[in-house]
């Protein structure tokens, strides 16, 4: 009991010993005050996930909020400074807030390193597909594709091209949330249009116009990559696999989609690498041949064909693709979500078990494959 004299009167106040919960909450609040953003001591490294020539990615934990994060540590060279791809990625991601785009929490710079702190993700689409060979469930491919198109529609509305769509750059949570990542090659498209590098997009997902040396292109480059990923999810292997150079990649495309002409693609003959070859024209039913068990009525072939038009101006946009009838079985509430809202807040939206997962509990010595990329 403590007596407090206040305004000439004496009041009694009773204090009880603070509970463990109150003590913990107070300590957490104190830590948040003394551990600022932009400071390496605010994050604890737990384990190394992968290492590249210029950077290392660690699984970590934020001591500010107590949540898992991914720490991408870029080694700096005194004579070169911060890599321009890192500057570009950080500057773009700071202005992008969307449920299907990886969140950049913090940036930490020292003399030797630059660390980008990302939200922690469980795996990526490449690893998911490797764990489920032979093509993933159509419903799951639909959910992944819808989320990818949400992300593309958002960045294209903000005049940003990703320019490096491929399965390893699509991160996944354990729920199935998909987030577009790795904006190192992304560019903000200026108005009026300017020329861009033709040395972008991993070869297997690079569109014909870039392969042919075009330096003036737009959001259609991302749509082509998304179409390649769509087919890959369904058939279980890349649409244009095993190529070694630009000309082999073009031959693969011409062999499936046909050789473009000035009539089908005005101006194509003026592109630097244009070399018309005599390959068979397989425009009709080409995806049906790759994935016959779906048939035409599913909408798969129509959506893929609209995304994989050889002539870029004929490709469907991300916003148009979102309302394609292929997605008609999904709840209509998905179209009412705000940008920061996940599709999984809508009741009934969830992944379905893959075929191999259904049998996994009965397989002796079955062990899940762990992920190695979490950012």
Secondary structure as UniProt FT lines:
FT   STRAND          2..6
FT   TURN            7..8
FT   STRAND          9..13
FT   HELIX           20..34
FT   TURN            37..38
FT   HELIX           40..42
FT   STRAND          43..51
FT   STRAND          55..62
FT   TURN            63..65
FT   STRAND          68..75
FT   TURN            78..80
FT   HELIX           84..93
FT   TURN            94..95
FT   TURN            99..100
FT   STRAND          104..109
FT   STRAND          113..119
FT   STRAND          123..124
FT   HELIX           125..131
FT   TURN            133..134
FT   HELIX           138..157
FT   TURN            158..159
FT   STRAND          160..161
FT   HELIX           167..169
FT   STRAND          170..172
FT   TURN            174..175
FT   STRAND          178..180
FT   TURN            184..185
FT   STRAND          187..188
FT   HELIX           203..205
FT   HELIX           208..211
FT   TURN            212..213
FT   HELIX           220..235
FT   TURN            239..240
FT   HELIX           246..257
FT   TURN            262..264
FT   TURN            266..267
FT   HELIX           268..270
FT   TURN            272..273
FT   TURN            284..285
FT   HELIX           286..290
FT   TURN            292..294
FT   HELIX           296..298
FT   HELIX           300..307
FT   HELIX           312..314
FT   HELIX           318..322
FT   HELIX           325..327
FT   TURN            328..329
FT   HELIX           332..336
FT   TURN            339..340
FT   HELIX           343..345
FT   TURN            347..348
FT   HELIX           355..360
FT   TURN            361..362
FT   TURN            364..365
//
